[in-house]
Amino acid sequence: MKKTILFSFALILCLGLNAQTTLKTTQDSASFSYGVLIGNSLKRQLPEGLNLDLVMKGMADVLKDVVLPFDQQVCTEVFGRYTQEAQKKAGEAGRMEGEKFLAENKNARK
């Protein structure tokens, strides 16, 4: 829940909206709604540990056609390495937790 609230807040800030902004036209409402739909979709796919401010900046820079520090191929490689490392760490943590569980239960059986 906290992550959802934080992500929604970051999305609103990225779009330049504040809590007192009113959506005056159908286009405003549709624009905001589209952002919410994309945000909800992204939230389900977002790996743990990423800096949401930089995720939002990257998205905003692409949408505003700002010159980017990396091309698409470099972004794919960097993100791929990050997710592989995160999966490796999660697997190691799971393995260690499993070994601990087995050791504790092995002693409990005797």
QUIBELMO-V701301 format. One record per pair of residues at least 4 apart in sequence whose C-alpha atoms are under 6 Angstrom apart, sorted by the first residue. I is the first residue (numbers start at 0). GAP is how many residues later the second one is. Records with the same first field share a line. If there is no record, write none. Layout:
BEGIN
I = GAP + GAP
END
This chain:
BEGIN
2 = 4
11 = 5
12 = 4
16 = 4
22 = 5 + 6
25 = 4
26 = 4
28 = 4
34 = 4
38 = 4
41 = 4
53 = 4
56 = 4
60 = 4 + 5
69 = 4
74 = 4
75 = 4
101 = 4
END
